[in-house]
Amino acid sequence: MHEINKATAELQEEMAQRIALNPGGTRRIGNFGFIELEETWGDEATIINTARISTTNQRLRNGHEFSERDRALLYQLLRDQHGTPFETVYFRFRFIAPIFVLRQWVKHRVSSWNEFSMRYRKPLSIAYVPDAAARTVDGFAVLDEAAMGEYEALMAQLFAWYEQQYNAACSRIDLARESGELDPKEGGRDPYRGRARELLRNVMPVAAYSDVYWTVNFRSLMNFFKLRRKKDAQYEIREYADAAFALFAARLPLLAETMQRVIDESVPAADPAAVQKSSGHV
């Protein structure tokens, strides 16, 4: 294992702290991945109250007050795609995932996305390493141990090259300031070091990890679950989607149960896609 940089060590410590503070709302994924459901706004009662705004002034305070009639209405609204009441419930997740996973995730655009920027900080110096399950399809290892050894060595080489070149660039900048070639640094962001980071991040692989805050309403979250928890979704993003679903279901079990029922019923039994073979990861 290569030496990690300061940003990565700080994040590693923060993950441990968040797991200790919020054990039921966090999950570790893979060799460095992480997800936490930090906050939720609204619940099942919010959905019912907004749906009934034109029919009654009586309001439910929370999901514990639900009658069978309320449960039936929640199901009917979701089944019949009455979408706007489901846009009144929001979730904020934080996750640390490989960049290639983020590229799939960000396609779910009806949400707010705030990501760690390598313009302002050094990259996280850990890459995703596929475990045996991720490398296996139908019991066959598509990458063997020798290939994985080379994979990890190449990732370590890229991170080491970044550190070497960034330190060299900083030394050149400092020497140019000492000689008077460059003006002394003033307050704020150093444009010279900043440009070095902008250029050097180009070598970072999509296997490198990044850090994201994701704020999303339930309607969009349901679409994410529906697409990314399917058996033919890529293994890595499915791992994150399954973890996000588990955290969501623990927070709002009635809504999770209703959502899963609607998703299951939306797939026709005769549709080959409903009975297709799994992607083969075991």
C-alpha positions as CSV (number, residue, x, y, z in Angstrom):
1,M,0.0,0.0,0.0
2,H,1.4,3.4,-1.0
3,E,1.5,6.3,1.3
4,I,-1.6,8.4,1.3
5,N,-1.6,12.2,1.2
6,K,-3.0,14.6,3.8
7,A,-6.4,15.1,2.2
8,T,-6.9,11.3,2.1
9,A,-5.8,10.8,5.7
10,E,-8.2,13.6,6.9
11,L,-11.1,12.0,5.0
12,Q,-10.3,8.6,6.4
13,E,-10.4,10.0,9.9
14,E,-13.7,11.8,9.2
15,M,-15.3,8.6,7.9
16,A,-14.4,6.8,11.1
17,Q,-15.9,9.7,13.1
18,R,-19.1,9.7,11.1
19,I,-19.5,6.0,11.5
20,A,-19.1,6.3,15.3
21,L,-21.6,9.2,15.5
22,N,-24.1,7.8,13.1
23,P,-23.7,4.0,12.9
24,G,-27.2,3.4,11.6
25,G,-26.9,6.0,8.9
26,T,-23.6,5.1,7.4
27,R,-22.1,2.3,5.3
28,R,-18.6,1.4,4.0
29,I,-18.4,0.2,0.5
30,G,-15.3,-1.5,-1.1
31,N,-11.8,-0.6,-0.1
32,F,-12.4,3.2,0.5
33,G,-16.0,3.9,-0.4
34,F,-18.5,5.4,2.0
35,I,-22.1,6.7,2.1
36,E,-24.1,8.5,4.8
37,L,-27.7,9.6,4.8
38,E,-27.1,12.9,6.7
39,E,-30.5,14.6,6.7
40,T,-34.1,14.1,5.6
41,W,-36.8,16.7,5.3
42,G,-40.4,15.6,5.4
43,D,-41.9,12.1,5.6
44,E,-44.9,10.0,4.5
45,A,-47.3,12.4,6.2
46,T,-45.8,15.3,4.2
47,I,-46.8,13.5,1.0
48,I,-50.3,12.8,2.1
49,N,-50.9,16.3,3.5
50,T,-49.8,18.0,0.3
51,A,-51.9,15.6,-1.8
52,R,-55.0,16.4,0.2
53,I,-54.5,20.2,0.3
54,S,-57.6,20.8,-1.8
55,T,-59.9,18.3,0.1
56,T,-59.2,18.8,3.8
57,N,-57.6,21.0,6.5
58,Q,-56.9,18.0,8.7
59,R,-53.2,17.2,8.7
60,L,-51.3,14.1,9.8
61,R,-48.3,14.8,12.0
62,N,-46.2,11.8,11.0
63,G,-46.4,8.3,9.4
64,H,-47.2,6.7,12.8
65,E,-50.7,8.2,12.5
66,F,-51.5,6.5,9.2
67,S,-54.7,4.6,8.9
68,E,-55.3,1.9,6.2
69,R,-56.9,4.6,4.1
70,D,-53.8,6.7,4.3
71,R,-51.6,3.8,3.4
72,A,-53.9,3.0,0.4
73,L,-53.7,6.6,-0.7
74,L,-49.9,6.7,-0.5
75,Y,-49.8,3.6,-2.7
76,Q,-52.3,4.9,-5.2
77,L,-50.5,8.2,-5.6
78,L,-47.2,6.5,-6.3
79,R,-48.7,3.8,-8.5
80,D,-50.6,6.4,-10.6
81,Q,-47.6,8.7,-10.8
82,H,-49.0,11.7,-9.1
83,G,-45.5,13.1,-8.8
84,T,-45.5,16.5,-7.1
85,P,-46.4,15.3,-3.6
86,F,-43.4,13.1,-3.7
87,E,-41.2,16.1,-4.5
88,T,-41.9,17.5,-1.0
89,V,-39.6,15.0,0.8
90,Y,-35.9,15.6,0.5
91,F,-32.7,13.7,1.4
92,R,-29.1,14.7,1.7
93,F,-26.5,12.0,1.1
94,R,-22.8,12.2,1.3
95,F,-20.8,9.6,-0.5
96,I,-17.2,8.8,-1.4
97,A,-17.0,6.8,-4.6
98,P,-14.8,6.2,-7.6
99,I,-15.0,8.9,-10.4
100,F,-16.4,6.3,-12.9
101,V,-19.3,5.7,-10.5
102,L,-19.9,9.4,-10.2
103,R,-20.1,9.7,-13.9
104,Q,-23.1,7.4,-13.9
105,W,-24.6,8.9,-10.8
106,V,-24.6,12.5,-12.0
107,K,-26.8,11.6,-15.0
108,H,-29.6,11.6,-12.4
109,R,-29.8,15.4,-12.9
110,V,-32.9,16.4,-10.9
111,S,-30.9,16.9,-7.8
112,S,-28.2,19.1,-6.2
113,W,-24.6,18.0,-6.6
114,N,-21.6,19.4,-4.8
115,E,-18.3,17.6,-5.4
116,F,-14.7,17.7,-4.1
117,S,-12.6,19.8,-6.5
118,M,-9.1,18.9,-7.5
119,R,-8.7,22.6,-8.6
120,Y,-8.4,23.6,-4.9
121,R,-7.1,20.5,-3.2
122,K,-4.9,17.6,-4.1
123,P,-6.7,14.5,-5.2
124,L,-7.7,11.7,-2.9
125,S,-4.7,9.4,-3.3
126,I,-6.6,6.1,-3.1
127,A,-8.0,4.2,-6.1
128,Y,-10.8,1.7,-6.2
129,V,-9.6,-1.8,-6.1
130,P,-12.1,-4.4,-7.4
131,D,-12.5,-7.3,-4.9
132,A,-13.1,-10.9,-5.9
133,A,-16.9,-10.4,-6.4
134,A,-16.3,-7.4,-8.7
135,R,-13.9,-9.3,-10.8
136,T,-16.0,-12.4,-11.2
137,V,-18.7,-13.1,-13.8
138,D,-20.5,-16.4,-13.7
139,G,-17.8,-17.8,-11.5
140,F,-15.0,-16.8,-13.9
141,A,-12.4,-14.2,-12.8
142,V,-12.0,-11.8,-15.7
143,L,-8.9,-10.2,-14.0
144,D,-6.5,-12.6,-12.2
145,E,-4.3,-11.8,-9.2
146,A,-1.3,-11.0,-11.5
147,A,-3.4,-8.4,-13.3
148,M,-4.6,-6.9,-10.1
149,G,-1.0,-6.6,-8.8
150,E,-0.2,-4.6,-11.9
151,Y,-3.4,-2.5,-11.5
152,E,-2.6,-1.5,-8.0
153,A,1.1,-0.7,-8.8
154,L,-0.1,1.5,-11.7
155,M,-2.5,3.4,-9.5
156,A,0.3,4.0,-6.9
157,Q,2.6,5.2,-9.6
158,L,0.1,7.8,-10.8
159,F,-0.4,9.1,-7.3
160,A,3.4,9.2,-6.7
161,W,3.9,11.0,-10.0
162,Y,1.4,13.7,-9.1
163,E,3.0,14.3,-5.7
164,Q,6.5,14.5,-7.3
165,Q,5.4,16.9,-10.0
166,Y,3.3,19.1,-7.8
167,N,6.2,19.5,-5.3
168,A,8.5,20.3,-8.1
169,A,6.1,23.0,-9.5
170,C,5.7,24.5,-6.0
171,S,9.5,24.7,-5.7
172,R,9.9,26.4,-9.0
173,I,7.2,28.9,-8.1
174,D,8.9,29.7,-4.7
175,L,12.3,30.1,-6.3
176,A,10.8,32.5,-8.9
177,R,9.3,34.6,-6.1
178,E,12.6,34.7,-4.3
179,S,14.4,35.8,-7.4
180,G,11.8,38.5,-8.2
181,E,10.7,36.8,-11.4
182,L,7.2,36.5,-9.8
183,D,5.5,38.9,-7.4
184,P,5.2,37.9,-3.8
185,K,2.1,35.9,-3.0
186,E,-0.8,37.9,-1.7
187,G,-3.9,36.7,0.1
188,G,-6.3,34.2,-1.4
189,R,-5.7,31.4,-3.9
190,D,-2.3,31.1,-5.4
191,P,-2.9,31.2,-9.2
192,Y,0.4,29.4,-10.0
193,R,-0.1,26.5,-7.6
194,G,-3.7,26.5,-8.6
195,R,-2.8,26.1,-12.3
196,A,-0.4,23.3,-11.4
197,R,-3.2,21.4,-9.7
198,E,-5.6,22.0,-12.7
199,L,-3.0,20.5,-15.1
200,L,-1.8,17.6,-12.9
201,R,-5.3,16.4,-12.1
202,N,-5.5,15.3,-15.8
203,V,-3.6,12.2,-15.0
204,M,-5.9,11.0,-12.3
205,P,-7.7,7.8,-13.3
206,V,-11.5,7.3,-13.1
207,A,-10.7,4.7,-10.4
208,A,-9.7,7.6,-8.1
209,Y,-12.2,8.4,-5.3
210,S,-14.1,11.6,-5.0
211,D,-16.3,13.1,-2.3
212,V,-19.9,14.4,-3.0
213,Y,-22.9,15.9,-1.3
214,W,-26.1,14.8,-3.1
215,T,-29.5,16.4,-2.2
216,V,-32.5,14.9,-3.9
217,N,-36.2,14.7,-3.6
218,F,-38.0,11.4,-3.3
219,R,-39.4,11.4,-6.8
220,S,-35.9,11.5,-8.2
221,L,-34.5,9.2,-5.6
222,M,-37.1,6.5,-6.6
223,N,-35.9,6.8,-10.2
224,F,-32.3,6.3,-9.1
225,F,-33.3,3.2,-7.1
226,K,-35.4,1.8,-10.0
227,L,-32.5,2.1,-12.5
228,R,-29.4,1.6,-10.4
229,R,-30.6,-1.4,-8.2
230,K,-31.5,-3.5,-11.3
231,K,-29.5,-6.6,-11.8
232,D,-28.1,-5.2,-15.1
233,A,-26.8,-2.0,-13.5
234,Q,-23.0,-1.9,-13.2
235,Y,-21.8,-3.8,-10.1
236,E,-20.2,-0.8,-8.4
237,I,-23.0,1.7,-8.6
238,R,-25.4,-1.0,-7.6
239,E,-23.5,-1.5,-4.4
240,Y,-23.9,2.2,-3.7
241,A,-27.6,2.2,-4.7
242,D,-28.3,-0.8,-2.5
243,A,-26.6,0.9,0.5
244,A,-28.5,4.1,-0.1
245,F,-31.8,2.2,-0.3
246,A,-31.0,0.4,3.0
247,L,-30.3,3.8,4.7
248,F,-33.5,5.3,3.2
249,A,-35.6,2.3,4.2
250,A,-34.4,2.5,7.8
251,R,-35.5,6.2,8.0
252,L,-38.8,5.9,6.1
253,P,-39.9,2.2,6.1
254,L,-43.5,2.7,4.9
255,L,-42.4,4.8,2.0
256,A,-39.7,2.3,1.1
257,E,-42.1,-0.6,1.3
258,T,-44.7,1.3,-0.9
259,M,-42.0,2.3,-3.4
260,Q,-40.7,-1.3,-3.8
261,R,-44.3,-2.6,-4.3
262,V,-44.9,-0.1,-7.1
263,I,-41.5,-0.9,-8.7
264,D,-42.1,-4.6,-8.6
265,E,-45.6,-4.2,-10.0
266,S,-44.3,-2.0,-12.9
267,V,-42.3,-4.9,-14.3
268,P,-44.6,-7.2,-16.3
269,A,-44.2,-10.9,-15.4
270,A,-44.0,-11.9,-19.0
271,D,-41.3,-9.3,-19.8
272,P,-38.0,-11.1,-20.5
273,A,-36.2,-8.2,-18.7
274,A,-38.1,-9.2,-15.5
275,V,-36.6,-12.6,-15.4
276,Q,-33.2,-11.9,-17.1
277,K,-30.1,-13.4,-15.7
278,S,-28.2,-11.5,-13.2
279,S,-25.0,-9.7,-14.3
280,G,-23.1,-12.7,-12.9
281,H,-21.3,-11.1,-9.9
282,V,-21.3,-13.4,-7.0
